[in-house]
Amino acid sequence: MCERLAVPGGFAILCGVRRRRKRCTHCQAWAEYECDACDTPLCRRCRIHVPPDHDYCRAHRIEARAAAADLRARTDREPR
């Protein structure tokens, strides 16, 4: 990711600037994901993953189950 930075006499472009890494809300491991319901930082072990691309925290387990049931229902209705 590149960032434009104002400097005396103009500007500079900085590339490769890293964003500050966050820790998982549940176990304090490095977070790789965020809950799709509330943007809570989550690690791979603590997330509840619903294919194809949804992730939920423990507090939003009900939403995760509803999303998984909806996915199954849509998959069952599709012709093979």
C-alpha positions as CSV (number, residue, x, y, z in Angstrom):
1,M,0.0,0.0,0.0
2,C,1.3,3.4,-0.9
3,E,0.8,6.6,1.0
4,R,1.1,10.3,0.0
5,L,3.1,12.3,2.6
6,A,3.4,16.1,2.7
7,V,7.0,17.3,3.0
8,P,8.6,20.8,2.7
9,G,8.5,21.8,-0.9
10,G,6.0,19.2,-2.1
11,F,5.1,15.6,-1.3
12,A,6.6,12.2,-1.2
13,I,5.1,8.8,-1.9
14,L,5.9,6.0,0.6
15,C,5.1,2.5,-0.4
16,G,5.1,-0.6,1.7
17,V,3.8,1.1,4.8
18,R,2.5,-1.5,7.2
19,R,-0.7,-1.0,9.1
20,R,-0.5,-1.7,12.8
21,R,-1.3,-5.4,13.5
22,K,-4.1,-6.2,15.9
23,R,-4.5,-9.0,18.4
24,C,-7.4,-11.5,18.6
25,T,-10.0,-10.4,21.1
26,H,-10.4,-13.9,22.5
27,C,-6.8,-15.3,22.8
28,Q,-4.5,-12.3,22.0
29,A,-2.8,-14.2,19.1
30,W,-2.1,-12.1,16.0
31,A,-5.5,-11.4,14.2
32,E,-5.8,-12.2,10.5
33,Y,-9.6,-11.7,10.3
34,E,-12.4,-9.5,11.5
35,C,-15.9,-10.5,12.5
36,D,-18.3,-9.6,9.6
37,A,-20.9,-8.4,12.2
38,C,-18.8,-6.1,14.3
39,D,-15.2,-5.8,13.0
40,T,-13.8,-7.5,16.1
41,P,-10.2,-8.8,15.4
42,L,-10.0,-12.6,15.2
43,C,-7.2,-15.2,14.8
44,R,-7.7,-18.3,12.6
45,R,-8.5,-20.5,15.6
46,C,-11.1,-18.2,17.2
47,R,-13.1,-17.2,14.1
48,I,-16.3,-19.1,13.1
49,H,-15.9,-19.4,9.3
50,V,-19.0,-19.7,7.0
51,P,-18.0,-20.4,3.4
52,P,-17.4,-18.8,1.0
53,D,-16.1,-15.7,2.8
54,H,-17.8,-14.9,6.1
55,D,-16.2,-14.9,9.5
56,Y,-17.8,-14.3,12.9
57,C,-16.7,-13.9,16.5
58,R,-18.1,-16.0,19.4
59,A,-20.6,-13.2,20.3
60,H,-22.2,-13.5,16.8
61,R,-22.5,-17.3,16.8
62,I,-26.2,-17.1,16.1
63,E,-25.6,-15.0,13.0
64,A,-23.0,-17.5,11.8
65,R,-25.4,-20.4,12.2
66,A,-28.1,-18.5,10.3
67,A,-25.7,-17.6,7.5
68,A,-24.6,-21.3,7.3
69,A,-28.2,-22.5,7.2
70,D,-29.0,-20.0,4.4
71,L,-25.9,-21.2,2.4
72,R,-27.1,-24.8,2.8
73,A,-30.6,-23.9,1.7
74,R,-29.4,-22.1,-1.4
75,T,-27.0,-24.9,-2.3
76,D,-29.7,-27.5,-1.9
77,R,-32.0,-25.6,-4.3
78,E,-29.4,-25.2,-7.1
79,P,-29.7,-27.7,-9.9
80,R,-26.7,-30.1,-10.2
